[in-house]
Amino acid sequence: MLTNAKEYKVYVPMTYPDGGPVGSEKLYAVRTRLLECFGGVTTVRKANYLEGFWLAEEEVIPDQIVTYTSVDLRHPGMENETFMLEYKDELKREFRQREVFIIVSDLQII
């Protein structure tokens, strides 16, 4: 039997735009918030971060990123997408970013 679900993948920077490190307490807060909302979260360990590159005004900017993934099995729907849109704005302020990527995917789980 297939179960419909939504997957939310949140990309969070490990450094602020000025190059200063994001404290581990802020990264822990993201994990805690997603755990409370969805009942589970998976993350890439800090030692195995993703490395991204962004083009901004002809300059290449490197970025170290931690990803958090939550799968909503309980009640996938618009209320969680609304939460994620509001949370995205909060993350942008908290991490001082122009943009924070959150990828949403429809899933079918066996």
C-alpha positions in Angstrom: 0.0 0.0 0.0 1.3 3.4 -0.9 1.2 6.4 1.5 1.2 9.9 0.2 3.6 12.3 2.0 5.5 15.6 1.5 9.2 15.9 1.9 10.7 19.3 3.0 14.4 19.8 2.5 15.8 22.9 4.2 19.2 24.3 3.2 20.8 26.3 6.1 24.2 28.1 5.9 26.9 27.4 8.3 28.3 30.9 8.0 26.8 34.4 8.0 27.4 36.6 4.9 30.3 38.3 6.6 32.0 34.9 7.0 31.4 34.5 10.7 30.3 31.0 11.8 26.7 30.2 12.7 26.6 28.9 16.3 25.7 25.3 16.8 22.7 26.4 19.0 21.1 28.0 15.9 21.6 24.8 13.9 20.2 22.8 16.8 17.2 25.1 16.9 16.4 24.3 13.3 16.5 20.6 14.0 14.3 21.0 17.0 11.7 23.1 15.2 11.4 20.6 12.3 11.3 17.7 14.8 8.4 19.3 16.7 6.5 20.2 13.5 6.9 16.9 11.6 7.8 14.3 14.2 11.1 13.5 12.6 14.1 15.1 10.9 17.2 13.9 9.1 20.3 16.0 8.7 23.7 15.8 7.1 26.2 15.9 9.9 28.1 19.2 10.2 31.4 17.5 9.3 29.8 16.4 6.0 28.4 19.7 4.9 27.4 20.6 1.4 29.5 23.1 -0.5 27.6 25.6 -2.7 28.6 28.4 -5.0 26.5 31.4 -5.8 27.0 34.1 -8.5 26.3 37.5 -7.1 27.1 40.6 -9.2 29.8 38.8 -11.2 31.4 37.4 -8.0 31.4 33.7 -7.0 30.6 33.3 -3.4 31.3 29.9 -1.7 28.9 28.6 0.9 28.9 25.7 3.4 25.4 24.3 3.9 23.7 21.9 6.3 20.5 20.2 5.0 17.6 19.2 7.1 15.0 16.8 5.7 11.6 16.1 7.2 8.9 13.9 5.8 5.3 14.7 6.7 3.4 11.4 7.0 0.8 12.6 9.4 -1.1 15.3 7.6 0.6 16.5 4.4 -1.2 19.6 3.3 -1.4 23.3 2.9 -1.1 24.1 6.7 2.5 22.7 6.7 3.3 24.5 3.5 2.1 27.8 5.1 4.2 27.0 8.1 7.3 26.4 5.9 6.7 29.7 4.0 6.6 31.6 7.4 9.6 29.6 8.7 11.6 30.5 5.6 11.2 34.2 6.4 12.3 33.5 9.9 15.3 31.6 8.8 16.3 34.4 6.4 16.3 36.9 9.3 17.9 34.5 11.8 20.8 33.6 9.4 21.0 37.0 7.8 20.4 35.6 4.3 18.8 37.1 1.2 17.5 33.6 0.4 17.1 30.3 2.1 16.1 27.3 -0.1 13.4 24.9 1.0 12.6 22.2 -1.5 9.1 20.6 -1.3 8.5 17.2 -3.0 5.5 15.0 -3.2 6.3 11.4 -2.2 4.7 8.0 -2.3 6.1 5.7 0.4 5.8 1.9 0.3 
